[in-house]
Amino acid sequence: MARHLITSALPYINGIKHLGNMVGSMLPADVYSRYLRQRGHDVLYICATDEHGTPAELAAKEAGLPVAEFCAQQHEAQKAIYDGFALAFDYFGRSSSPQNIEITQTIARELKTNGFIEERSIRQVYSLDDERFLPDRYIVGTCPHCGYDKARGDQCENCTRVLDPTDLINPRSAISGSDRLEVRETKHLFLLQSKLADEVEAWVDEHGKDWPVLASSIARKWLSEGLHDRAITRDLDWGVPVPADTWPELAAEGKVFYVWFDAPIEYIGATKEWSDAAPEGEVRDWKSWWYDVDTDVRYTEFMAKDNVPFHTVMFPATLLGTRDKWKKVDYVKAFNWLNYYGGKFSTSQRRGIFTDAALELLPADYWRYFLMANAPESDDTSFTWEHFAATVNKDLADTLGNFVNRVLSFSRKRFGDEVPAGREAGEAERKLGEQIAQLLAEYEGHMETLQFRKATQTLRALWSAGNSYLEEKAPWLEIKTDQDGAALTLRTAMNLIHLYAVVSEPFIPSSSRAMRSAFALPDDTAAWVSPDEARALSAVPAGTGFTVPPVLFAKITDEDLASYEERFGGDPDA
């Protein structure tokens, strides 16, 4: 079986993420990882918090905490939420780790040795009162375009115009508020992407031909506009330090690497964290996944579209420039935006739902299923409470949950706490088995090609097939004249429940576990069920003990819906 290295875009450290962030990277990566593990593949799913850069320092300052303490707290808060969503990372690391610092500095030295990093003098804003150079985001002022008085030196959040610090009216330091600013000359390191442009383009041409159109088109757009040399250091107190043994002058000035230089390297760093954290007696070789690896490692990245250029152009350029044997991505699964009633999620405007609040309202499986069923793969999609409630009620509560409850409850009432025997399978069961095998093969195909919306549609069709069979056979009527026939129908339906438990696990792991544990199968170790195996519908034999689990999915009522819209905001045009 193949070895699969999977990474999802690193969630930034400054605050809890919204549902769009979840569905654009971490959740689909988890669904795919779970599926591959079930199929018997060797999977390593790596993620981490992205902890460096100006926003982290500013958020820590606003919280009144040292930045290291702030990041440590936020890492734990985010990790708790991802645990709540049942994201089965093999390791969830931190970009501020010693491992990432070591590997980032090593890669920077290799780039310098090969002539792809050089020092350049630039002119930058200096704060006399703070006694430091200010990165763009540390400068605030009035936007010359819209008059917003809290525009940053890189972009106005109000009108979204890209700015330079010198564009701002009445610029001041975001640290102290001082307006005693002047422009001075300073030195920074530049990654010479222009010298690597042809290599990156050739690499994208070779590897990107099989990527989704969204990922490949963004990469090629960046390349068509030309790769420019890019400053990869900043004047910050928090970040991966420039190594003193290579750039002593810049290190003495406290320069750190730009967050978009070190953050992708943290995929490697977090894998080394995983390796270093191995329990006593267990050997984990991080280099077998990242360095001088055989072709049996397939590397898949998951990310929203705004992260694509950095992962398909800048990070590959960095690795190519080392002239070393680093593993580079094979497949980039990119996602569009999930919006909220057609607009952006906004904390300040009380618009949208964030991951911590989502888990307060309903179990994770409700969100996991809805988000993947509506994953923004081909275009932007929109979250609405009405659509969410309809999906939960129809697909989860009515189609799956009701099927499980009525089959097990009716069988226990009429036949006791063991799976009834009845007669051998007949024509209806044979037709059902063929239908299930065909649908399961389709489902596998969609999962293999990472088409998650199509996969959930086929999963829903599998659930619906059970309902159609049950309605056709009507065991509540059948039992009045043909007890053995009713027993066969219920035994077949129980085998469907077990099958649903197995194949639904990537999307709704908690509910799948409840369905599977309903049956007292001592040797229930099968990770996956092939279409041929599913056709027989015989995994749960007659005589197997079973229990009726609690209601899997409670319906969302009109009263629930009204309270959600009141708390989080509903349709602004309603």
C-alpha positions in Angstrom: 0.0 0.0 0.0 1.1 3.6 -0.6 2.4 6.0 1.9 0.4 9.2 2.0 1.8 12.5 3.5 -1.1 14.9 4.1 -0.9 18.5 5.2 -3.5 21.2 5.6 -2.9 24.9 5.7 -1.7 26.1 9.1 -4.4 28.0 11.0 -3.1 31.4 12.1 -2.6 31.8 15.8 -4.5 35.0 16.4 -8.0 33.8 17.2 -10.5 31.1 16.7 -11.3 30.1 13.1 -14.6 30.3 11.4 -16.4 27.5 9.5 -14.9 28.6 6.2 -11.4 28.1 7.5 -12.4 24.6 8.7 -13.9 23.4 5.4 -11.1 25.0 3.3 -8.3 22.9 4.7 -8.3 20.9 7.9 -11.7 19.1 7.6 -11.3 17.7 4.0 -7.7 16.7 4.9 -9.1 14.8 7.9 -11.8 13.1 5.8 -9.3 12.0 3.2 -6.8 10.8 5.9 -9.5 8.8 7.6 -10.5 7.2 4.3 -7.0 6.3 3.4 -6.3 4.8 6.8 -9.4 2.6 6.4 -8.2 1.4 3.1 -5.0 0.2 4.8 -2.6 2.9 3.6 0.3 4.3 5.7 -0.9 7.9 6.4 0.8 10.8 8.1 -1.5 13.8 8.6 0.5 16.9 9.8 -0.7 20.3 10.8 0.3 23.1 13.2 -0.5 26.6 14.3 1.2 29.4 12.3 2.6 31.6 15.0 4.9 34.2 13.6 4.4 37.5 11.9 3.1 41.0 12.8 -0.5 40.0 13.6 0.7 37.6 16.3 2.6 40.4 18.0 -0.3 42.8 17.7 -2.8 40.3 19.0 -0.6 39.5 22.0 -0.2 43.2 22.7 -3.9 43.7 22.6 -4.4 40.7 25.0 -1.8 42.2 27.4 0.4 39.1 27.2 4.0 38.3 26.1 3.8 37.0 22.6 5.2 33.6 23.5 2.6 33.1 26.2 -0.2 34.3 24.0 0.8 31.9 21.2 1.0 29.0 23.7 -2.5 29.7 25.0 -4.0 30.1 21.6 -2.4 26.9 20.4 -4.0 25.0 23.2 -7.4 26.7 22.6 -7.3 25.9 18.9 -6.2 22.3 19.5 -9.1 21.8 21.8 -11.5 22.9 19.1 -10.0 20.6 16.5 -10.2 17.7 18.9 -13.8 18.6 19.3 -14.3 18.4 15.5 -12.6 14.9 15.7 -9.7 16.0 13.5 -7.3 13.0 13.6 -4.0 14.7 13.1 -1.0 12.5 13.5 0.7 15.6 15.0 -0.5 19.2 15.5 2.6 21.2 16.0 3.8 24.8 16.4 5.7 26.9 13.9 7.6 28.5 16.8 9.1 25.1 17.7 12.9 24.5 17.9 12.6 22.0 15.1 11.1 24.5 12.7 13.7 27.1 13.7 16.5 24.6 13.0 15.2 23.5 9.6 14.2 27.0 8.5 17.7 28.2 9.2 19.3 25.2 7.5 17.2 25.8 4.4 18.2 29.5 4.4 21.8 28.7 4.6 21.5 26.3 1.7 19.8 29.0 -0.4 22.6 31.4 0.3 25.2 28.9 -0.6 23.5 28.3 -3.9 23.3 32.0 -4.7 19.5 32.4 -4.1 19.5 34.7 -1.1 21.3 38.1 -1.0 21.3 41.1 1.3 19.8 44.3 -0.1 19.4 47.8 1.3 15.9 49.2 1.3 14.2 52.3 2.8 11.8 51.6 5.6 9.8 53.5 8.2 11.6 54.0 11.5 9.8 55.0 14.8 11.9 57.4 16.8 9.9 56.7 20.0 9.8 52.9 19.6 13.5 52.9 18.5 12.8 50.3 15.8 11.9 49.8 12.2 8.3 49.2 11.7 6.9 46.5 9.4 4.0 47.6 7.2 1.3 46.3 9.6 2.9 48.2 12.5 2.0 51.5 10.8 -1.6 52.8 10.9 -3.2 55.9 9.6 -6.0 57.3 7.4 -6.6 55.7 4.1 -6.2 58.2 1.2 -8.9 56.4 -0.8 -11.8 56.0 1.6 -10.8 58.0 4.7 -10.9 55.0 7.1 -8.7 56.2 10.1 -7.4 52.7 11.1 -5.9 51.6 7.8 -2.7 49.5 8.0 0.4 50.2 6.1 -0.1 47.2 3.8 -3.9 47.3 3.2 -7.0 49.2 4.2 -9.5 46.8 5.7 -12.4 49.1 4.9 -12.0 49.5 1.2 -9.4 46.6 0.7 -7.0 48.8 -1.3 -3.4 47.7 -1.2 -1.2 50.4 0.4 2.3 51.4 1.2 3.0 53.0 4.6 3.9 56.3 2.8 0.4 56.4 1.3 -1.2 56.8 4.7 -2.4 60.2 6.0 -1.2 61.0 9.5 0.7 57.7 9.9 1.6 56.5 13.4 3.1 53.5 15.1 0.7 50.7 16.0 2.8 50.0 19.0 3.0 53.3 20.8 0.8 55.6 18.7 3.7 57.9 18.1 3.7 59.9 14.9 7.4 60.6 15.1 8.3 58.5 12.1 11.0 58.8 9.4 12.2 56.8 6.5 15.7 55.2 7.0 17.8 52.8 5.1 18.1 49.2 6.4 19.2 45.8 5.1 17.1 42.7 4.5 17.5 39.3 2.9 15.8 38.7 -0.4 14.9 35.3 -1.9 15.9 35.6 -5.6 12.8 34.0 -7.1 13.6 35.6 -10.5 16.6 33.3 -10.8 14.4 30.3 -10.0 11.4 31.2 -12.2 12.2 28.8 -15.1 12.7 25.9 -12.7 9.4 26.6 -10.8 7.5 26.9 -14.1 8.9 23.6 -15.3 8.0 22.0 -12.0 4.5 23.3 -12.1 4.1 22.2 -15.7 5.2 18.7 -14.8 3.3 18.3 -11.5 0.4 20.7 -11.8 -1.2 19.1 -14.9 -3.2 16.8 -12.6 -4.2 19.4 -10.0 -7.7 20.9 -9.8 -8.2 23.8 -12.2 -8.5 26.2 -9.2 -5.0 25.3 -8.0 -3.2 25.1 -11.3 -4.8 28.3 -12.7 -3.7 30.3 -9.7 -0.1 29.0 -9.8 0.1 29.7 -13.6 -1.3 33.2 -13.1 1.4 34.0 -10.6 4.1 32.6 -12.9 2.7 34.5 -15.9 3.0 37.8 -14.0 6.7 37.0 -13.4 8.4 35.9 -10.2 10.0 38.8 -8.4 12.7 38.7 -5.8 11.1 38.9 -2.3 12.2 40.2 1.0 12.1 37.3 3.4 13.1 39.0 6.7 11.3 41.5 8.9 12.0 43.7 11.9 10.1 41.9 14.6 10.7 40.6 18.1 9.0 37.2 17.4 10.0 34.9 14.6 12.7 32.5 13.4 15.9 34.4 14.0 18.3 35.0 11.1 21.3 32.7 12.0 24.2 34.7 13.4 26.8 32.3 11.9 25.6 33.2 8.4 24.4 36.8 8.6 26.0 38.2 11.8 25.1 41.9 11.1 21.4 41.2 10.5 21.2 38.8 13.4 22.7 41.5 15.7 19.9 43.8 14.5 17.3 41.2 15.5 16.0 40.4 12.0 13.7 37.4 11.8 12.4 35.5 8.8 9.2 36.5 7.1 6.3 34.3 8.2 5.5 33.1 4.7 9.1 31.9 4.5 9.1 29.8 7.7 5.4 28.7 7.8 5.4 26.2 5.0 8.7 24.8 6.3 6.8 24.0 9.5 5.2 21.1 7.6 8.6 19.6 7.8 9.3 21.0 11.2 6.1 19.5 12.7 7.0 16.1 11.2 10.3 16.3 13.1 8.3 17.4 16.2 6.2 14.2 15.7 9.4 12.2 15.3 11.0 13.7 18.4 7.8 13.1 20.4 7.8 9.3 19.8 7.1 7.2 22.9 9.9 5.2 24.3 10.6 2.2 22.2 8.9 3.6 19.0 11.0 4.8 16.2 9.7 7.5 13.9 11.8 8.6 11.0 10.7 12.1 9.8 13.2 12.1 7.0 11.6 9.0 5.4 8.6 11.3 4.7 10.5 14.5 3.6 14.1 13.9 2.7 15.4 11.7 -0.1 12.2 9.8 -0.2 11.2 7.0 -2.5 8.4 7.5 -5.0 6.0 5.6 -2.7 5.3 8.8 -0.7 2.4 10.7 -2.2 2.2 14.2 -0.8 -1.2 16.0 -0.8 -1.8 19.6 0.4 -5.2 21.0 1.3 -5.8 24.8 1.4 -8.1 27.7 0.5 -7.4 29.6 -2.7 -5.6 32.5 -1.0 -2.9 30.1 0.2 -2.3 28.5 -3.2 0.3 30.9 -4.6 2.6 30.5 -1.6 2.4 26.7 -1.7 2.6 26.2 -5.4 5.2 28.8 -6.2 7.1 30.3 -3.3 7.5 27.1 -1.2 8.5 25.0 -4.2 11.0 27.8 -5.2 12.4 27.6 -1.7 12.9 23.9 -1.8 14.2 23.8 -5.4 16.8 26.5 -4.5 18.3 24.3 -1.8 19.5 21.8 -4.4 18.7 19.2 -1.8 16.4 16.2 -1.8 13.3 17.7 -0.1 9.9 16.1 -1.0 7.6 18.5 -2.9 3.9 18.3 -3.2 2.3 15.9 -5.7 -1.4 17.1 -5.5 -2.8 20.4 -4.3 -6.5 20.3 -3.3 -7.7 23.9 -3.3 -11.0 25.3 -2.2 -13.0 28.5 -2.8 -14.7 30.5 -0.1 -17.5 29.5 2.2 -19.4 32.7 2.7 -22.2 33.6 5.2 -25.4 34.5 3.4 -23.3 35.6 0.4 -21.0 37.9 2.5 -17.9 37.4 4.5 -17.8 36.0 8.0 -17.2 38.9 10.4 -16.7 38.8 14.2 -17.0 42.6 14.7 -20.4 42.7 12.8 -21.7 39.5 14.5 -21.9 37.8 11.2 -21.3 34.1 10.8 -20.5 31.2 13.1 -17.0 30.3 14.4 -15.8 26.9 15.3 -16.0 27.2 19.0 -19.6 28.4 18.9 -20.5 25.7 16.4 -19.5 23.0 18.9 -21.5 24.7 21.6 -24.7 24.4 19.6 -24.5 20.9 18.0 -22.2 17.8 17.8 -19.3 17.9 15.4 -20.8 15.4 13.0 -23.7 17.8 12.1 -21.1 20.3 11.0 -18.7 17.9 9.4 -21.4 16.4 7.2 -22.9 19.7 6.2 -19.6 21.4 5.4 -18.3 18.5 3.2 -21.7 18.1 1.5 -21.4 21.8 0.5 -17.6 22.1 0.2 -16.7 25.1 -2.0 -14.8 23.0 -4.6 -15.8 24.4 -7.9 -17.0 27.8 -6.8 -17.8 29.9 -3.7 -20.7 28.5 -1.6 -22.8 30.2 1.0 -23.8 29.1 4.5 -27.4 29.8 5.5 -29.1 28.5 8.6 -32.1 27.4 6.5 -29.9 25.3 4.2 -28.0 23.9 7.2 -31.2 22.9 9.0 -32.7 21.3 5.9 -29.6 19.3 5.3 -29.3 18.0 8.9 -33.0 17.2 9.1 -33.4 15.5 5.7 -30.1 13.7 5.3 -28.9 13.0 8.8 -32.1 12.8 10.9 -34.6 11.4 8.4 -32.5 9.4 5.9 -29.8 7.9 8.2 -30.8 8.4 11.8 -34.4 7.4 11.4 -33.5 4.3 9.4 -31.1 3.1 12.2 -33.6 3.8 14.9 -36.7 2.2 13.4 -34.9 -0.9 12.2 -33.3 -1.7 15.5 -36.3 -0.6 17.6 -38.7 -2.6 15.6 -36.5 -5.7 15.5 -35.9 -5.6 19.2 -39.7 -5.2 19.8 -40.7 -8.2 17.6 -37.6 -10.5 17.7 -35.7 -9.6 20.8 -32.1 -8.5 21.3 -30.4 -10.6 18.7 -30.3 -10.3 14.9 -33.2 -12.4 13.6 -32.5 -15.3 11.2 -35.4 -15.7 8.8 -35.0 -17.2 5.4 -32.2 -17.0 2.9 -31.8 -13.8 0.8 -34.2 -13.5 -2.1 -34.5 -11.4 -5.3 -35.1 -8.1 -3.5 -31.9 -8.6 -1.4 -29.9 -9.6 -4.5 -31.0 -6.4 -6.3 -30.2 -4.4 -3.2 -26.7 -5.9 -3.0 -26.0 -5.0 -6.6 -27.2 -1.5 -6.0 -25.1 -1.1 -2.9 -22.0 -2.5 -4.6 -22.3 -0.1 -7.5 -22.9 2.9 -5.2 -19.9 1.9 -3.0 -17.6 1.7 -6.1 -18.8 5.2 -7.1 -18.1 6.4 -3.6 -14.6 5.0 -3.6 -13.9 6.6 -6.9 -15.0 10.1 -5.7 -12.9 9.7 -2.5 -9.8 8.6 -4.5 -10.1 11.7 -6.7 -10.9 14.0 -3.7 -14.3 15.0 -5.0 -15.9 15.4 -1.7 -19.3 16.9 -2.7 -19.8 14.0 -5.1 -18.7 11.6 -2.4 -21.3 12.9 0.1 -24.0 12.7 -2.6 -23.2 9.0 -3.2 -23.0 8.4 0.6 -26.5 9.9 0.8 -27.6 7.6 -2.0 -26.3 4.6 -0.1 -28.4 5.6 2.9 -31.4 6.2 0.7 -31.1 2.8 -0.8 -31.7 1.3 2.6 -34.8 3.4 3.1 -36.2 2.4 -0.3 -35.6 -1.3 0.4 -37.3 -0.9 3.8 -40.3 0.8 2.3 -40.6 -1.8 -0.5 -40.4 -4.8 2.0 -42.5 -3.1 4.7 -41.5 -5.5 7.6 -44.2 -4.0 9.8 -46.8 -5.4 7.4 -44.7 -8.4 6.3 -44.5 -9.8 9.8 -48.3 -10.2 10.0 -48.2 -12.9 7.3 -44.6 -13.9 6.8 -42.5 -13.8 10.0 -39.4 -15.3 8.3 -39.6 -12.8 5.5 -39.8 -9.9 8.0 -36.8 -11.4 9.9 -34.8 -11.5 6.6 -35.7 -7.9 5.9 -34.6 -6.7 9.3 -31.4 -8.8 9.2 -30.6 -7.2 5.8 -31.3 -3.7 7.1 -29.0 -4.4 10.1 -26.3 -5.3 7.7 -26.9 -2.0 5.9 -26.5 -0.2 9.2 -23.2 -1.9 9.8 -22.1 -1.0 6.3 -23.1 2.6 6.8 -21.1 2.7 10.0 -18.0 1.7 8.1 -18.2 3.7 5.0 -19.6 6.9 6.7 -16.7 7.0 9.2 -14.6 9.6 7.3 -17.4 12.1 7.4 -19.3 11.4 10.6 -16.9 9.4 12.8 -18.7 9.7 16.1 -22.1 8.6 14.7 -20.4 5.8 12.8 -18.8 4.6 16.0 -22.3 4.6 17.7 -23.8 2.6 14.8 -20.9 0.1 14.7 -20.9 -0.5 18.5 -24.6 -1.3 18.4 -23.6 -4.8 17.3 -21.8 -7.3 19.5 -19.4 -8.5 16.9 -16.3 -9.8 18.7 -14.2 -9.8 15.5 -15.4 -6.6 14.0 -12.0 -5.5 12.8 -12.6 -4.8 9.1 -11.5 -1.2 8.4 -13.2 -1.1 5.0 -15.8 -3.1 3.1 -15.1 -3.6 -0.6 -18.0 -3.5 -3.1 -17.8 -7.3 -3.5 -18.0 -7.8 0.2 -20.8 -5.2 0.5 -22.9 -7.0 -2.1 -23.4 -10.0 0.2 -24.7 -7.9 3.1 -23.6 -10.6 5.5 -21.1 -9.0 8.0 -23.7 -9.2 10.8 -24.9 -12.8 11.1 -28.2 -14.0 12.7 -27.8 -14.4 16.4 -25.6 -11.4 16.9 -26.6 -9.4 19.9 -27.4 -5.7 19.4 -28.6 -2.6 21.3 -30.5 0.4 20.1 -28.3 3.5 20.3 -29.6 6.9 21.4 -31.1 9.1 18.7 -28.2 9.8 16.4 -29.4 13.1 15.0 -31.9 15.4 16.6 -33.9 17.6 14.2 -33.4 21.3 14.1 -36.7 23.0 15.0 -38.0 26.3 13.8 -37.4 27.6 17.3 -33.8 26.5 17.1 -33.4 28.2 13.8 -34.8 31.4 15.1 -32.5 31.4 18.1 -29.5 30.7 15.8 -30.3 33.5 13.5 -30.9 35.9 16.4 -27.5 35.1 17.9 -25.3 34.9 14.8 -27.2 37.0 12.2 -29.4 35.7 9.4 -30.1 36.8 5.9 -29.3 40.6 5.7 -31.8 41.0 2.9 -34.7 39.4 4.7 
